[in-house]
């Protein structure tokens, strides 16, 4: 049997990247339903 291997990765955002994520989410969550429909259809 081949055993499953697990790897631990540590990821971190820079302050600039984190700010972009927060800003993007603030815009997207205002109309999340419409964005979800566009993305998944």
mmCIF file of the N, C-alpha and C atoms, coordinates in Angstrom:
data_MODEL
# 
_entry.id   MODEL 
# 
loop_
_atom_site.group_PDB 
_atom_site.id 
_atom_site.type_symbol 
_atom_site.label_atom_id 
_atom_site.label_alt_id 
_atom_site.label_comp_id 
_atom_site.label_asym_id 
_atom_site.label_entity_id 
_atom_site.label_seq_id 
_atom_site.pdbx_PDB_ins_code 
_atom_site.Cartn_x 
_atom_site.Cartn_y 
_atom_site.Cartn_z 
_atom_site.occupancy 
_atom_site.B_iso_or_equiv 
_atom_site.pdbx_formal_charge 
_atom_site.auth_seq_id 
_atom_site.auth_comp_id 
_atom_site.auth_asym_id 
_atom_site.auth_atom_id 
_atom_site.pdbx_PDB_model_num 
ATOM 1   N N  . UNK A 1 1  ? 0.841   -1.200 0.000   1.00 0.00 ? 1  UNK A N  1 
ATOM 2   C CA . UNK A 1 1  ? 0.000   0.000  0.000   1.00 0.00 ? 1  UNK A CA 1 
ATOM 3   C C  . UNK A 1 1  ? 0.875   1.248  0.000   1.00 0.00 ? 1  UNK A C  1 
ATOM 4   N N  . UNK A 1 2  ? 0.401   2.210  -0.733  1.00 0.00 ? 2  UNK A N  1 
ATOM 5   C CA . UNK A 1 2  ? 1.111   3.487  -0.731  1.00 0.00 ? 2  UNK A CA 1 
ATOM 6   C C  . UNK A 1 2  ? 0.473   4.391  0.317   1.00 0.00 ? 2  UNK A C  1 
ATOM 7   N N  . UNK A 1 3  ? 1.287   4.895  1.199   1.00 0.00 ? 3  UNK A N  1 
ATOM 8   C CA . UNK A 1 3  ? 0.764   5.755  2.257   1.00 0.00 ? 3  UNK A CA 1 
ATOM 9   C C  . UNK A 1 3  ? 0.570   7.172  1.739   1.00 0.00 ? 3  UNK A C  1 
ATOM 10  N N  . UNK A 1 4  ? -0.482  7.788  2.208   1.00 0.00 ? 4  UNK A N  1 
ATOM 11  C CA . UNK A 1 4  ? -0.731  9.181  1.835   1.00 0.00 ? 4  UNK A CA 1 
ATOM 12  C C  . UNK A 1 4  ? 0.303   10.061 2.522   1.00 0.00 ? 4  UNK A C  1 
ATOM 13  N N  . UNK A 1 5  ? 0.823   10.972 1.762   1.00 0.00 ? 5  UNK A N  1 
ATOM 14  C CA . UNK A 1 5  ? 1.803   11.903 2.325   1.00 0.00 ? 5  UNK A CA 1 
ATOM 15  C C  . UNK A 1 5  ? 1.134   13.251 2.533   1.00 0.00 ? 5  UNK A C  1 
ATOM 16  N N  . UNK A 1 6  ? 1.444   13.855 3.640   1.00 0.00 ? 6  UNK A N  1 
ATOM 17  C CA . UNK A 1 6  ? 0.913   15.189 3.903   1.00 0.00 ? 6  UNK A CA 1 
ATOM 18  C C  . UNK A 1 6  ? 2.072   16.157 3.955   1.00 0.00 ? 6  UNK A C  1 
ATOM 19  N N  . UNK A 1 7  ? 1.831   17.322 3.434   1.00 0.00 ? 7  UNK A N  1 
ATOM 20  C CA . UNK A 1 7  ? 2.841   18.368 3.459   1.00 0.00 ? 7  UNK A CA 1 
ATOM 21  C C  . UNK A 1 7  ? 2.238   19.584 4.133   1.00 0.00 ? 7  UNK A C  1 
ATOM 22  N N  . UNK A 1 8  ? 3.019   20.206 4.957   1.00 0.00 ? 8  UNK A N  1 
ATOM 23  C CA . UNK A 1 8  ? 2.570   21.418 5.631   1.00 0.00 ? 8  UNK A CA 1 
ATOM 24  C C  . UNK A 1 8  ? 3.169   22.619 4.921   1.00 0.00 ? 8  UNK A C  1 
ATOM 25  N N  . UNK A 1 9  ? 2.317   23.497 4.462   1.00 0.00 ? 9  UNK A N  1 
ATOM 26  C CA . UNK A 1 9  ? 2.757   24.711 3.811   1.00 0.00 ? 9  UNK A CA 1 
ATOM 27  C C  . UNK A 1 9  ? 2.295   25.892 4.643   1.00 0.00 ? 9  UNK A C  1 
ATOM 28  N N  . UNK A 1 10 ? 3.162   26.841 4.799   1.00 0.00 ? 10 UNK A N  1 
ATOM 29  C CA . UNK A 1 10 ? 2.787   28.060 5.502   1.00 0.00 ? 10 UNK A CA 1 
ATOM 30  C C  . UNK A 1 10 ? 2.713   29.172 4.469   1.00 0.00 ? 10 UNK A C  1 
ATOM 31  N N  . UNK A 1 11 ? 1.560   29.803 4.398   1.00 0.00 ? 11 UNK A N  1 
ATOM 32  C CA . UNK A 1 11 ? 1.378   30.883 3.443   1.00 0.00 ? 11 UNK A CA 1 
ATOM 33  C C  . UNK A 1 11 ? 1.094   32.161 4.207   1.00 0.00 ? 11 UNK A C  1 
ATOM 34  N N  . UNK A 1 12 ? 1.616   33.230 3.689   1.00 0.00 ? 12 UNK A N  1 
ATOM 35  C CA . UNK A 1 12 ? 1.371   34.518 4.321   1.00 0.00 ? 12 UNK A CA 1 
ATOM 36  C C  . UNK A 1 12 ? 1.228   35.582 3.242   1.00 0.00 ? 12 UNK A C  1 
ATOM 37  N N  . UNK A 1 13 ? 0.336   36.512 3.467   1.00 0.00 ? 13 UNK A N  1 
ATOM 38  C CA . UNK A 1 13 ? 0.163   37.638 2.569   1.00 0.00 ? 13 UNK A CA 1 
ATOM 39  C C  . UNK A 1 13 ? 1.012   38.800 3.061   1.00 0.00 ? 13 UNK A C  1 
ATOM 40  N N  . UNK A 1 14 ? 1.516   39.581 2.127   1.00 0.00 ? 14 UNK A N  1 
ATOM 41  C CA . UNK A 1 14 ? 2.155   40.831 2.520   1.00 0.00 ? 14 UNK A CA 1 
ATOM 42  C C  . UNK A 1 14 ? 1.036   41.795 2.916   1.00 0.00 ? 14 UNK A C  1 
ATOM 43  N N  . UNK A 1 15 ? 1.384   42.884 3.541   1.00 0.00 ? 15 UNK A N  1 
ATOM 44  C CA . UNK A 1 15 ? 0.370   43.861 3.950   1.00 0.00 ? 15 UNK A CA 1 
ATOM 45  C C  . UNK A 1 15 ? -0.373  44.398 2.729   1.00 0.00 ? 15 UNK A C  1 
ATOM 46  N N  . UNK A 1 16 ? 0.344   44.605 1.626   1.00 0.00 ? 16 UNK A N  1 
ATOM 47  C CA . UNK A 1 16 ? -0.280  45.115 0.401   1.00 0.00 ? 16 UNK A CA 1 
ATOM 48  C C  . UNK A 1 16 ? -1.250  44.089 -0.185  1.00 0.00 ? 16 UNK A C  1 
ATOM 49  N N  . UNK A 1 17 ? -0.848  42.830 -0.205  1.00 0.00 ? 17 UNK A N  1 
ATOM 50  C CA . UNK A 1 17 ? -1.722  41.775 -0.722  1.00 0.00 ? 17 UNK A CA 1 
ATOM 51  C C  . UNK A 1 17 ? -2.971  41.638 0.141   1.00 0.00 ? 17 UNK A C  1 
ATOM 52  N N  . UNK A 1 18 ? -2.790  41.684 1.443   1.00 0.00 ? 18 UNK A N  1 
ATOM 53  C CA . UNK A 1 18 ? -3.934  41.570 2.350   1.00 0.00 ? 18 UNK A CA 1 
ATOM 54  C C  . UNK A 1 18 ? -4.913  42.719 2.138   1.00 0.00 ? 18 UNK A C  1 
ATOM 55  N N  . UNK A 1 19 ? -4.387  43.926 1.959   1.00 0.00 ? 19 UNK A N  1 
ATOM 56  C CA . UNK A 1 19 ? -5.248  45.085 1.718   1.00 0.00 ? 19 UNK A CA 1 
ATOM 57  C C  . UNK A 1 19 ? -6.039  44.914 0.424   1.00 0.00 ? 19 UNK A C  1 
ATOM 58  N N  . UNK A 1 20 ? -5.410  44.354 -0.615  1.00 0.00 ? 20 UNK A N  1 
ATOM 59  C CA . UNK A 1 20 ? -6.103  44.120 -1.881  1.00 0.00 ? 20 UNK A CA 1 
ATOM 60  C C  . UNK A 1 20 ? -7.219  43.097 -1.723  1.00 0.00 ? 20 UNK A C  1 
ATOM 61  N N  . UNK A 1 21 ? -6.965  42.047 -0.954  1.00 0.00 ? 21 UNK A N  1 
ATOM 62  C CA . UNK A 1 21 ? -7.989  41.023 -0.714  1.00 0.00 ? 21 UNK A CA 1 
ATOM 63  C C  . UNK A 1 21 ? -9.171  41.629 0.034   1.00 0.00 ? 21 UNK A C  1 
ATOM 64  N N  . UNK A 1 22 ? -8.885  42.378 1.071   1.00 0.00 ? 22 UNK A N  1 
ATOM 65  C CA . UNK A 1 22 ? -9.947  42.999 1.874   1.00 0.00 ? 22 UNK A CA 1 
ATOM 66  C C  . UNK A 1 22 ? -10.762 43.966 1.016   1.00 0.00 ? 22 UNK A C  1 
ATOM 67  N N  . UNK A 1 23 ? -10.073 44.777 0.223   1.00 0.00 ? 23 UNK A N  1 
ATOM 68  C CA . UNK A 1 23 ? -10.766 45.746 -0.632  1.00 0.00 ? 23 UNK A CA 1 
ATOM 69  C C  . UNK A 1 23 ? -11.617 45.041 -1.690  1.00 0.00 ? 23 UNK A C  1 
ATOM 70  N N  . UNK A 1 24 ? -11.064 44.007 -2.303  1.00 0.00 ? 24 UNK A N  1 
ATOM 71  C CA . UNK A 1 24 ? -11.806 43.261 -3.323  1.00 0.00 ? 24 UNK A CA 1 
ATOM 72  C C  . UNK A 1 24 ? -13.046 42.612 -2.736  1.00 0.00 ? 24 UNK A C  1 
ATOM 73  N N  . UNK A 1 25 ? -12.900 42.007 -1.567  1.00 0.00 ? 25 UNK A N  1 
ATOM 74  C CA . UNK A 1 25 ? -14.047 41.352 -0.938  1.00 0.00 ? 25 UNK A CA 1 
ATOM 75  C C  . UNK A 1 25 ? -15.124 42.369 -0.582  1.00 0.00 ? 25 UNK A C  1 
ATOM 76  N N  . UNK A 1 26 ? -14.722 43.548 -0.131  1.00 0.00 ? 26 UNK A N  1 
ATOM 77  C CA . UNK A 1 26 ? -15.695 44.585 0.213   1.00 0.00 ? 26 UNK A CA 1 
ATOM 78  C C  . UNK A 1 26 ? -16.535 44.955 -1.005  1.00 0.00 ? 26 UNK A C  1 
ATOM 79  N N  . UNK A 1 27 ? -15.910 44.994 -2.181  1.00 0.00 ? 27 UNK A N  1 
ATOM 80  C CA . UNK A 1 27 ? -16.633 45.308 -3.416  1.00 0.00 ? 27 UNK A CA 1 
ATOM 81  C C  . UNK A 1 27 ? -17.507 44.130 -3.831  1.00 0.00 ? 27 UNK A C  1 
ATOM 82  N N  . UNK A 1 28 ? -16.951 42.923 -3.810  1.00 0.00 ? 28 UNK A N  1 
ATOM 83  C CA . UNK A 1 28 ? -17.675 41.746 -4.291  1.00 0.00 ? 28 UNK A CA 1 
ATOM 84  C C  . UNK A 1 28 ? -18.865 41.367 -3.413  1.00 0.00 ? 28 UNK A C  1 
ATOM 85  N N  . UNK A 1 29 ? -18.732 41.515 -2.102  1.00 0.00 ? 29 UNK A N  1 
ATOM 86  C CA . UNK A 1 29 ? -19.806 41.055 -1.218  1.00 0.00 ? 29 UNK A CA 1 
ATOM 87  C C  . UNK A 1 29 ? -21.067 41.895 -1.333  1.00 0.00 ? 29 UNK A C  1 
ATOM 88  N N  . UNK A 1 30 ? -20.956 43.092 -1.909  1.00 0.00 ? 30 UNK A N  1 
ATOM 89  C CA . UNK A 1 30 ? -22.142 43.931 -2.095  1.00 0.00 ? 30 UNK A CA 1 
ATOM 90  C C  . UNK A 1 30 ? -23.132 43.271 -3.046  1.00 0.00 ? 30 UNK A C  1 
ATOM 91  N N  . UNK A 1 31 ? -22.621 42.498 -3.997  1.00 0.00 ? 31 UNK A N  1 
ATOM 92  C CA . UNK A 1 31 ? -23.485 41.829 -4.967  1.00 0.00 ? 31 UNK A CA 1 
ATOM 93  C C  . UNK A 1 31 ? -22.993 40.392 -5.178  1.00 0.00 ? 31 UNK A C  1 
ATOM 94  N N  . UNK A 1 32 ? -22.765 39.701 -4.075  1.00 0.00 ? 32 UNK A N  1 
ATOM 95  C CA . UNK A 1 32 ? -22.195 38.352 -4.124  1.00 0.00 ? 32 UNK A CA 1 
ATOM 96  C C  . UNK A 1 32 ? -23.064 37.381 -4.917  1.00 0.00 ? 32 UNK A C  1 
ATOM 97  N N  . UNK A 1 33 ? -24.373 37.501 -4.819  1.00 0.00 ? 33 UNK A N  1 
ATOM 98  C CA . UNK A 1 33 ? -25.262 36.575 -5.527  1.00 0.00 ? 33 UNK A CA 1 
ATOM 99  C C  . UNK A 1 33 ? -25.082 36.689 -7.035  1.00 0.00 ? 33 UNK A C  1 
ATOM 100 N N  . UNK A 1 34 ? -25.047 37.899 -7.545  1.00 0.00 ? 34 UNK A N  1 
ATOM 101 C CA . UNK A 1 34 ? -24.881 38.095 -8.992  1.00 0.00 ? 34 UNK A CA 1 
ATOM 102 C C  . UNK A 1 34 ? -23.508 37.621 -9.450  1.00 0.00 ? 34 UNK A C  1 
ATOM 103 N N  . UNK A 1 35 ? -22.483 37.926 -8.666  1.00 0.00 ? 35 UNK A N  1 
ATOM 104 C CA . UNK A 1 35 ? -21.136 37.474 -9.026  1.00 0.00 ? 35 UNK A CA 1 
ATOM 105 C C  . UNK A 1 35 ? -21.057 35.952 -9.005  1.00 0.00 ? 35 UNK A C  1 
ATOM 106 N N  . UNK A 1 36 ? -21.703 35.331 -8.039  1.00 0.00 ? 36 UNK A N  1 
ATOM 107 C CA . UNK A 1 36 ? -21.723 33.870 -7.963  1.00 0.00 ? 36 UNK A CA 1 
ATOM 108 C C  . UNK A 1 36 ? -22.402 33.254 -9.169  1.00 0.00 ? 36 UNK A C  1 
ATOM 109 N N  . UNK A 1 37 ? -23.511 33.845 -9.598  1.00 0.00 ? 37 UNK A N  1 
ATOM 110 C CA . UNK A 1 37 ? -24.219 33.337 -10.775 1.00 0.00 ? 37 UNK A CA 1 
ATOM 111 C C  . UNK A 1 37 ? -23.355 33.454 -12.024 1.00 0.00 ? 37 UNK A C  1 
ATOM 112 N N  . UNK A 1 38 ? -22.650 34.568 -12.167 1.00 0.00 ? 38 UNK A N  1 
ATOM 113 C CA . UNK A 1 38 ? -21.773 34.753 -13.330 1.00 0.00 ? 38 UNK A CA 1 
ATOM 114 C C  . UNK A 1 38 ? -20.629 33.745 -13.302 1.00 0.00 ? 38 UNK A C  1 
ATOM 115 N N  . UNK A 1 39 ? -20.082 33.519 -12.126 1.00 0.00 ? 39 UNK A N  1 
ATOM 116 C CA . UNK A 1 39 ? -18.926 32.633 -11.991 1.00 0.00 ? 39 UNK A CA 1 
ATOM 117 C C  . UNK A 1 39 ? -19.297 31.174 -12.233 1.00 0.00 ? 39 UNK A C  1 
ATOM 118 N N  . UNK A 1 40 ? -20.435 30.736 -11.689 1.00 0.00 ? 40 UNK A N  1 
ATOM 119 C CA . UNK A 1 40 ? -20.788 29.316 -11.725 1.00 0.00 ? 40 UNK A CA 1 
ATOM 120 C C  . UNK A 1 40 ? -21.698 28.917 -12.878 1.00 0.00 ? 40 UNK A C  1 
ATOM 121 N N  . UNK A 1 41 ? -22.076 29.864 -13.737 1.00 0.00 ? 41 UNK A N  1 
ATOM 122 C CA . UNK A 1 41 ? -22.912 29.499 -14.888 1.00 0.00 ? 41 UNK A CA 1 
ATOM 123 C C  . UNK A 1 41 ? -22.220 29.820 -16.184 1.00 0.00 ? 41 UNK A C  1 
# 
